[in-house]
Amino acid sequence: MNHAQDLVGELRRRGVDDVSDSTLTRALYSSDASLYRVVPQAVARPRHADELLAILDAARTLRVPVTMRGAGTSIAGNAVGPGIVVDTLKHLNQVLAVDPETRTARVQPGVVHADLQRAAAPHGLRFGPDPSTHTRCTIGGMIGNNACGSRALGYGRTVDNVAGMRVAFGTGEVAVTGPFTDGPGDVGIGLNDLVDGHLGHVRTEFGRFSRQVSGYSLEHLLPERGRRLDRFLVGSEGTLALVLEATVDLVVDEPDRLLVVLGYPSMAEAADAVPALLAGAGTRLIACEGLDARIVDLVRAKGNAVPDLPRGAGWLFAEVAGEGADAIAAQLVAAAGALESRVVSDAGESAALWRIREDGAGLAARSLASPAYSGWEDAAVPPAHLGAWLRDFDELLAAHDLDGVPYGHFGDGCVHVRIDFPFEHGGDEDRGRRVFRDFLTACAHKLRDYGGSLSGEHGDGRARSELLPLMYDAESLRLFAAAKAICDPDNLLNPGNIVDPAPLDADLRPVRPRQRVTPGLQFVHDGGAMGNAVHRCTGVGKCVAPKTTGVMCPSYLATRDEKDSTRGRSRVLQEALDGELVGGLADPAVGEALDLCLACKGCASDCPTGVDMATYKAEALHQQYAGRRRPRSHYTLGRLPQWAALTAPVAPLANRMLKVKPFAALARAAGGIDQRRSIPAFAPTTLRKGLDKLDHRGTPDVWIWADSFTDHFLPQSGHAAIRVLEAAGLTVRVISEDACCGLTWVTTGQLDKARAIMERTLATLAPYVASGVPVVGLEPSCLATLRSDAVELTADPRAAEVAGGVLTFAELLARLDWTPPDLTGVEVVAQPHCHQSSILGWAADEALLKRAGATVTRVAGCCGLAGNFGMEKGHYEVSVAVAETHLLPAVRAHPDAVVLADGMSCRVQLDDLAGVPAMHLAELLASRLDA
């Protein structure tokens, strides 16, 4: 029996059941949001605090390291380790109590920050610190790193908001820490004695400014600070104790906020203005954030709307709230010395601007000509020195032939940045390491001139612990080692961080040469390489938020399992192409990770770094089944348009036969379809066939492209669209030629056939697009295939022409000087198809409905069917669970509403699971033409 099996056995004998040492699980947890890769022996997901103690006991018995992990968003490599990685996010995620009288909350370590905010909000309270990862970061992780976030200026850091904790030290001692305990235990006594022997040094070297987060915060053990052992442990990165439970302070929420946006010629000049803003607003300033124009430009380039911003190449976002906020905002503008300013009072605009700032880490990673990385990520200086530090930092970048995009918590002197380190995949592999080491070391030397901190909130981790001797003197380092020895004498808790650190260039994951595969797709945005594409994922973890207003990631929302997140799948694919753990794309671990991917493309729009897992899954399936027999559903559902075309002449007979239960059951079994699924009826007459007798002479005002689903299953959508467009005064014709997009072949990885189909379709559609007459598609998934997959499947220049020339139904209507039918009093629950949300956009549809007077509830997420996914045997339960995250609750909450769903998948799902008939936008508008 190997050591890993011994470990898993020991954990299970102690009652820890959710533990795994599988190849898949170890790959999933081998990285966090940092540059580092350390493969664990096993991953444990404890269900209650007693299991955490059991994990520690097993680790002490076997002398195996333990690394705590919350959401895995650690940027310095704090959440990867060689022994047991403990995931608290999955089970230890409860808010145990909220006490509005004492303004405190008691939480488990895996509670997501946003969930705590939701629990506190009904009492008019909130947890003060507000990291950009608040939709998924955990309170335990925030305690580990002393996270601060945008509003720490007003509400303090995590350490300032901890009221007490129950912890287990590496010695096995369990202690309740905080201001109201009976007294310190053995560890507490040892730490107090340590500090008492060095009072002068601790008083002068620690806690010099608010963002001095690096190392251990010994100042909290001073007698005049109340000997707050709980606050000393905050920021210790899980190297001293495991958090079993925490009590945190809450603050009064101030909903009436004003955002003052100030524009400057550069980020350094924005930083120069910070001291005056801090002096002008005093304690009324809640946030003062810096944002680089290159990040905003990337948001615009992705087609996303950005509210108006003042002139400048860098901005400060200054937020004030409460009584007198208008006057404070005016004072800020007067003191700012900005090129231009704008006071934003609209909550929607403010939220949109804050979202850009929150996505800064992911956006900055893609904002340069080559990928940018973390590493030197959140250094901080006293705010008075910020402008000078940024100029020196720019000089350091130039001296090392690097570039970076700065942003961050300028009011606290804390700067985030992503840098284009030359981590080359092939060739001189060591160059990236050398530049990385040389640059970080040079920065640490220069930072010392400003009395700065290597870390302002993310911790030292593997990226910066080696540099601590350049920030602290020898006595401080001896105190760190002594504190570690008192709390964790066997060095079992997150070893390699802070004390006795690993080299900062050890275990870097991006520098491994990639395995080369001959792609079936072009990977046009990633240099033609799938390896480049999967490394878009930097681990920021937006996909593991337990709640979302977007689409990403529907299967994770249903299962809450890391393997079903966009990040988890990316990690496994990276490992398959780069690492030694997963044996290429044909490895079973890849198949398991991709199995529950719905190919919804939600990540293509919602992921800040633009991961497109649907595309990666198609490529992986293409590689996996090259020359091999495929699953049955690939030959049936994966070639559905082909079978629909063959069935069209006998569609009425086929429909009658499918109503016979034994025959339908046999058909489902033969097709790899779950027996609980209905089989959609074929159209008795296709859209194109039904219009054969129309007069086709002359040039119309608009062409309708009869995609396979509209043509063979839902021709009524086409007829409705024709009726609406003709009522708008247009001459309409349907393209008579067969022009399938090949979507079902793409999603099942049959890329060679998909390419051939797409090239025929491009040859068919290109002349129509080139004619200048608008071409409209009605099925969102097929239209999205033309807009996105076409350029990935083929280098044919007509792919880009067609992609840019086809319109949605709503996009065409938005171009017309046309008054829609009156929908006043009509309540609409709309489920945009996931491909429509992620690729096409739904803004034109929403604007049209509201202009017509409808009351619109837009449903987030995916319906859960997603083409062949929800039909396939083995996916039914997850498909239903996905539908229950957003769609079905929305339909139940609005029983009298018109349910709008343009996508065939969404309509089938609604019919199967809710018995609700759904309409295409064209059908809704057509139904009201005579009203």
VOLO-553764 format. One record per residue (C-alpha): z, y, x; residue in one letter. Coordinates in steps of 0.1 Angstrom, whole numbers, plus 2048, in hexadecimal, padded with zeros to 3 digits. Layout:
ZYXA/...
This chain:
800800800M/7F682280FN/80D840811H/7FD8527F4A/8048347DDQ/8288327EAD/82B8577E0L/81C8527BDV/8328347B8G/8518477C2E/8498637AAL/84284C78DR/862839793R/87485A790R/86486176EG/847878779V/82A868766D/80F883769D/80887D78DV/7E887379ES/7DA86D7C1D/7B68677B4S/7998757C8T/79088C7ABL/7B389A7A8T/7B889F7CDR/7968B17CFA/7A08C87B1L/7C08D37C3Y/7B38D57E6S/7AD8FA7E3S/7BB9187D1D/7AB93B7CFA/7AC93E7F5S/795933812L/7AA915819Y/7A68F0812R/7C38D8816V/7C08B7805V/7E18AC7F5P/7EE8887F4Q/7F588B7CFA/7F88A47B3V/8158A379AA/8168B6779R/83B8B576EP/8438B7749R/8678C674DH/87E8D3768A/88E8B176ED/86D8A4779E/86B8C1792L/88C8B57A0L/87F8917A1A/86089D7B5I/8768AF7CEL/88C8907D1D/86E8797D8A/8618927F1A/882893803R/88486D803T/861869811L/861889826R/841895814V/83A8BA810P/83A8CB7EEV/8248E87E4T/8298FA7C3M/80B9067B0R/80891B791G/7E5925787A/7D791F7AAG/7CD9447AET/7DE9487CFS/7C795B7E7I/7D9955808A/7DA92F806G/7FE92E7F8N/7F69137DEA/7E68F77F3V/7F98DD807G/7F78BB817P/8118A8803G/8198AC7DEI/8098C97CCV/81D8D17ADV/80A8DF790D/8218F1778T/806901762L/7FE8E274DK/8208DA73FH/83B8F274BL/82C90E738N/84591871DQ/856939715V/87992B70EL/88894B6FFA/8839706FBV/8A29856F6D/8989A86EAP/8BC9B56EDE/8BF9AE712T/89A9B2717R/896991729T/882972726A/88994F732R/86B93C73EV/85F91C74FQ/84C922770P/82A919762G/82A933746V/80B948747V/81196D74AH/7FC97572BA/80F95C716D/83096D720L/82198E716Q/81797F6F4R/83A9726EFA/84A9946F8A/8319AA6E5A/8409A66C2P/8609B56D0H/84E9D36DEG/8549C5701L/8409B971FR/8449AA741F/83E9C8758G/8299BA775P/8059B776BD/7EF9A3784P/7C99A377FS/7CC97E77AT/7E498375DH/7D096D745T/7D894E75AR/7F1955776C/813946771T/835956773I/83F93C78DG/8219457A2G/82996A79EM/84D9637AAI/83F94F7C8G/82996B7D4N/83C9897C6N/81D9937B2A/81B9B77A7C/7FB9C0796G/7EC9E178AS/80A9EE777R/8259E6791A/825A0C799L/835A11777G/8479F0770Y/84F9E2793G/8469C37A5R/8509A079AT/86F9A17B0V/87A9C079DD/8779AE77CN/88998D784V/8AB98A773A/8B496777FG/8A7945788M/8B0920789R/8A39127A9V/8A38F37BFA/8A58F97E5F/8958E17FEG/8B88D4804T/8B98C67E1G/8D38E07D6E/8CD8EE7B3V/8D99117AEA/8DA92B792V/8D294C7A3T/8D6970796G/8EF98B791P/90797877AF/90C95778BT/92E948794D/92694C7B9G/90F93F7D4P/90C91B7DDG/90890D800D/8E591B804V/8EF93D7F7G/90E93E80DI/8F893682BG/8DF951824L/8FA96B81EN/90A96283FD/8E8965850L/8E3988842V/906993849D/90198B86EG/8E39A286FH/8EA9BE856L/8DC9DB86BG/8BC9C9872H/8B69BF84EV/8BE9E2841R/8A59F2858T/8889D9859E/8859CC836F/87D9DD815G/86E9FC826R/854A0180BF/84C9F17E9S/8309DB7F5R/8409CC813Q/83B9A9806V/834996826S/84F97E834G/870979822Y/880997810S/8A2995820L/8AC9B7813E/8B59A77F1H/8D2994802L/8E39B480EL/9059BA7FEP/8FB9DC7F1E/8DD9CC7E0R/8F49B37CDG/8EB9957E3R/8CF98C7CBR/8C69697D6L/8AD9677B9D/89A9867C5R/89B97A7E9F/88895B7DEL/86D96F7CDV/84F9717E5G/85B9537FAS/83B9407EFE/84D9207E6G/85991B809T/87E91D802L/8849107DEA/8739037BFL/8769187A0V/882903783L/88792076AE/88794676BA/896962757T/88298275AV/8889A674ED/8719B5734L/8689DA72FV/85F9EE711V/83A9ED70CD/829A0F70AE/80AA0B6F5P/7FEA2F6F5D/7EDA2F717R/7D5A47726L/7BEA3D742L/7B3A5975AV/794A4F76EV/78FA6478DL/76FA637A2G/76DA687C8Y/751A677E2P/761A487F2S/77EA307F0M/78FA4180DA/78EA637FCE/79BA537DDA/7B8A467F1A/7BEA69800D/7C5A757DDA/7E0A5B7D5V/7FFA6E7E3P/7F7A8D7CFA/7F3A777AFL/814A667B6L/825A877BBA/815A9779CG/81DA7B784A/83DA6E792G/84CA50780T/834A56763R/817A46775L/815A2276AI/7F6A1877FA/7E0A2779AC/7C4A0F7A3E/7A6A137BAG/784A057B1L/764A057C6D/742A0E7B7A/7339EE7C4R/7489D97ADI/73E9EE78FV/7199EC79AD/71C9C6799L/7299C7776V/70C9DC76BR/6F39C577EA/7009A8769K/6F69BB74AG/7199C473FN/7219E6730A/7379FD744V/747A1B734P/73FA3D742D/74EA44764L/752A65776P/73AA6C793R/744A5B7B4G/742A3C7CAA/767A337C4G/77FA397A8W/7A4A3A7A2L/7B0A2D780F/7D1A3F779A/7E4A3475AE/800A47748V/811A40727A/82BA4C70EG/835A6E702E/824A8A715G/808A73722A/7EEA8E71CD/800AA7731A/806A8F74DI/7E1A8574CA/7D7AAA74FA/7EFAAD76DQ/7DEA8F77EL/7BCA9E779V/7C8ABF788A/7D7AAE7A6A/7BCA957ACA/7A2AA97BFG/788A927B0A/762A987ADL/765A91788E/77FA83771S/781A7474ER/79FA6D738V/799A4D724V/7ADA49704S/798A306F2D/7A9A0E6F5A/7889FB6F6G/77AA0F713E/79AA0D726S/79B9E7722A/7779E572EA/77F9F974DL/79E9E5754W/78A9C4751R/7749CF76DI/7929D6783R/7A29B5779E/7829A2782D/7829B47A4G/7899967B9A/76C9827ABG/75499F7A9L/75B9AA7CCA/7539887D9A/72F98C7CDR/72A9B27D3S/71C9B07F6L/6FB9A3803A/70D98280DS/72C9727FEP/74D984805A/76E97280AY/793977808S/7A9974827G/7B399782FW/7BA99D80BE/7D79B3801D/7E59C681EA/7FB9E4814A/806A04825V/81CA20818P/806A34800P/807A53816A/7F3A40830H/7DAA2F819L/7BCA46820G/7C0A44846A/7C5A1E844W/7A5A1A830L/791A2E849R/79FA19866D/7989FA852F/774A0484DD/771A09873E/77F9E6879L/7669D8861L/7499E9873A/7569DF895A/7559BA88AH/7339BE878D/7439B8856L/7439C9834D/75C9C8818G/7629D77F6V/7859E67F3P/7989EB7D2Y/7BB9E57C7G/7DD9F57C1H/7D8A167D2F/7F7A257C3G/80CA0B7D6D/7F6A0D7F5G/7EA9EA7F0C/7C59E27F6V/7B29C47EBH/7919BD7FCV/7779A17FFR/76599F820I/74398F82AD/751979846F/734965856P/73F94384BF/71E932853E/716910845H/704900862G/6FB910883G/718920896D/734913880E/74F923896D/742946894R/75194C872G/77294087DR/77295689CR/769975888V/78296D86EF/79E969887R/79498789CD/79199E87EF/7B299486EL/7C499888FT/7B59BA895A/7BF9C5872C/7E29B9877A/7E59CD897H/7D89ED887K/7ED9E8868L/80C9E887ER/805A0D887D/80AA16862Y/829A0185DG/8169ED844G/81A9CA835S/8019AE83BL/8069A5816S/80C9BD7FAG/80F9A37DEE/7FD9827E5H/814975800G/80C96B824D/80194781EG/7EA936837R/7D695683BA/7F096D84AR/81095A853S/804956877E/80197C879L/825983870L/82F988894P/8189A7894L/82C9B6877M/84F9AB87EY/8649AA89ED/87398A8ADA/89498F89CE/88499187AS/870971881L/89095F88CR/8A096A86BL/88395B858F/88693A86AA/8AC939865A/8A894083FA/88E92483DK/8A590C84FA/8C2914837I/8AD90F817C/8948F4823D/8A18E4843P/8878C8842D/86A8E083EN/85D8CE81FL/8568EC809L/8338FB80EN/8338F6834P/81B90A848G/82392A836N/839947843I/84E93385CV/83D91C876D/81B926867P/7FA91486BA/7DF92687DP/7CD93F866L/7AC92F86DD/7B790B867A/7AB8F9848D/79191383FL/77B904825R/75B91A825P/752912849V/7488EE844R/7238E6846P/7158DD824R/7058BD81CQ/6E18C4813R/6D18B87F3V/6AE8BD7E7T/6B38D17C8P/6A28CC7A7G/6A98F179FL/6A09107B2Q/6C39207B5F/6B19417B7V/6D19557BAH/6E093F7D4D/6C693C7EFG/6B891C7E1G/6D79077E8A/6EF8F77D0M/70A8F97EBG/70891F7EBN/70991F7C5A/72990A7C1V/73A91F7DBH/73793D7C4R/7589307B6C/7749427CAT/7909337B4G/79B9537A2V/7A093D784G/794952767K/789931759C/7AC923756V/7B993E73FA/7C992B722P/7BA944709K/79A95770BT/7849706F8T/76596370AG/75594170DV/76193372EM/76E918730C/76E90570FP/7778E271BS/7948F0730Y/7A1902711L/7A18E06FFA/7B08CA71AT/7C38E3731R/7B98CC74ED/7AE8DB76FE/7918C2771K/7828D1752D/7828F575FS/76590676FT/77A90A78ER/7848E678FG/7608DA78CR/7558F37A7S/7708E57BER/7648C17B9V/7408CC7BEL/7498DF7DEQ/75B8C07EAE/73D8AA7E2A/7268C17F6L/73E8CC812D/75C8B6815G/76789381EE/7798897FFL/75D8877E5V/73F8737EFG/7228897E4G/7158917C1L/71486C7B7A/7398687BDD/74C85E79DP/76387B7A1A/74589379BV/73B88077CG/75F88276FE/7628A7776A/7418AF765L/745898748D/7568B1731L/7418CF73CC/72F8DA71CL/7148EC730A/71C90A71BC/714923736K/73393772DG/73D939752C/71B94975AA/726968749S/74C966748D/75395A76CC/755979783P/74396879ET/72795B788G/72D93678AV/714924773D/72290176FM/7088F7755A/6ED8FB770T/7028E978AY/7088CC772K/6E38C976BA/6DC8C7790E/6F88AE796A/6EB89877AL/6C889B788H/6D588F7ABQ/6EC87579DQ/6D2863788Y/6B386779EA/6A384579DG/6BF836788R/6C482C764R/6D3848750R/6ED848733P/6DD83F712R/6E3862704S/6CC87171FH/6AF85D711Y/6B78676EDT/6C98886EAL/6BC89370CG/69888F6FER/69F89A6DBL/6818B16D7P/66A8946E1Q/67987D6C7W/6788996ADA/65389F6B3A/64C87A6AFL/66187868FT/65289767FA/63588566DP/64F86E65CV/66D88565AA/674880635P/67585A63AL/68B85D659A/6A3873646N/6A685A62AR/6AC83E643M/6C7851655L/6DA854634K/6DE82E634V/6FF829645K/6F7809658P/6D7817665F/6E783866EA/703825680A/6E9811693L/6D583169CA/6F58416A9R/6FE8236BEA/6DB8216CCA/6DB8466D4G/6FD8476E5G/70A85D6C9I/72E85D6BCD/73184B69BQ/74486868DR/72787E691R/70C886677S/6E8885682I/6D68A5679P/6BA8A2660A/6978A866BF/6838C365AA/66C8B463FP/6528CE64BT/6548DF66DT/652904670L/630904680R/6228EA668K/62F8FE64AG/61C91D655L/5FB90C65CD/5EB91B63DK/5F493F645L/5D9957650D/5DB958676H/5C097267DR/5C7991690G/5E399C6A7T/60699B697P/6229B469ED/6399986A9V/6369736B3W/65195A6AAI/65593E6C3W/65C91D6B1A/67590C6C8D/67A8E76C2S/69B8EB6AFF/68E906697T/66D8F4693D/67A8D168CH/69D8D667EF/6A28F9671L/681908666P/69391C64CQ/69F933667S/67B93A671G/67194064DH/68E958648A/68596B668A/66196F65CI/66D97C63BR/68499664BV/66A9A2664L/6509A5649E/6689B9634A/66B9CF652A/6469D5650G/63B9BE66CL/61F9A566ET/62E98467AV/61F965688R/62D945696V/6209386B7I/60D9196ADS/60E9066CEE/62A8EE6D7D/6419006F0A/6628ED6F6C/6798FD710C/6868DC71DG/6AB8E4717L/6B68C170FT/6A68B472EW/6B78CF742V/6DA8C8735T/6D68A373CT/6C98AA75FG/6A689D759Q/6998B976DL/6778AC778D/66D8A7754K/67D8C874AA/6698DA764R/6488CB757A/6518D5734I/65B8F873EM/63B8FE752E/6268F4733R/63B90B71ET/637928736L/612923736A/613924710T/62A94270CL/620958729A/600965718P/61496E6F9Y/62E98170DV/613992722A/60199E703S/61D9B76FDG/6249A96DAV/64A9A16D7P/65297C6D9V/6719726C6V/6869526CAG/69E9476AFL/6B292B6BFE/6CA93B6D8P/6CC91D6EFS/6A791A6F3C/6A293F6F8L/6BD93E712A/6AB922724T/68C938727L/6A1955734R/6B694274DS/6AB91E754D/686926756A/68A938777V/6A091D785E/68890177BL/66890F78AT/65B9297A2A/63F93178AD/63E957789P/638954763R/65C94875FA/66A96B767A/65097B751E/658965733V/67D96873AA/67B98E738G/66398F71AG/67497A6FFV/68C9896E6L/6A797E6CFT/6A29866AAF/6BD9A16ABA/6AE9B16CAE/68D9B56B9L/69D9C469AL/6B09DC6B0A/68F9EA6BCR/6839F2699L/688A11684D/6949FB668W/6B19FB650T/6C19D964CP/6CB9CB62AP/6ED9D761ED/7089BF628L/7259D561CT/7419BF610G/7349A1622V/74D990639E/73C97F656V/74C96666EV/73396368AA/7329476A5Q/7199536BFP/70A9356D1H/71A9326F3C/6F8937704H/6F39566EFQ/7159646FAS/70F95B71FS/6EA961724I/6DB975708L/6F798A6FCG/70298F6D8W/7079B56D8A/6E69BC6C5A/6F09A36AAD/7139B26A6E/7059D56A4A/6EC9CB68AL/7069BB674L/71D9D8676K/7019F166FR/6F99DD650A/71D9E1645G/72B9BE64BA/74F9B7656T/74A9A2675V/762989685T/75397D6A5R/75F95B6B0V/7669566D5A/7609366E8G/7489196E2C/7449056C2C/74A8E56D6G/72A8D36CDL/7148E26E8A/6F48CE6E3G/6F78AA6EEN/71B8AE6FAF/72E8AC6D9G/7168916CCM/71B8796E9E/73385C6E6K/7538646F9G/75388A6F3H/75C88C6CEY/7818936D2E/77B8AF6ECV/75F8BD6D7S/7778C06B9V/7928CE6CFA/77A8E96DCV/7718F26B8A/7968F66B0E/79B90F6CBT/78892B6B9H/76E9216A0L/77F90C687L/79F922685P/78894067FA/77592F663V/796924652R/7A4947655A/786956643H/77E93D627P/768955614D/753961631A/72F95B639V/72E945658V/713950670L/70793968BA/6E493C69AD/6E791D6AFG/6DF8FA6A2M/6FC8EB6B5S/7159036A4C/7078FC682R/7098D6686V/72D8DA693Q/7378EF675L/7278D765DD/7378B866DD/75A8C6672L/75F8DF657A/7448D863DG/73A8FD640V/71690763DP/70D920657A/6F0939657M/6D9948671H/6D996E673L/6B696E665A/6C1959647E/6DE97163FL/6C798F640L/6AC97E62CA/6C5974612S/6CE99860CR/6AB9A760BL/6AA9A75E5D/6CF9AE5E0A/
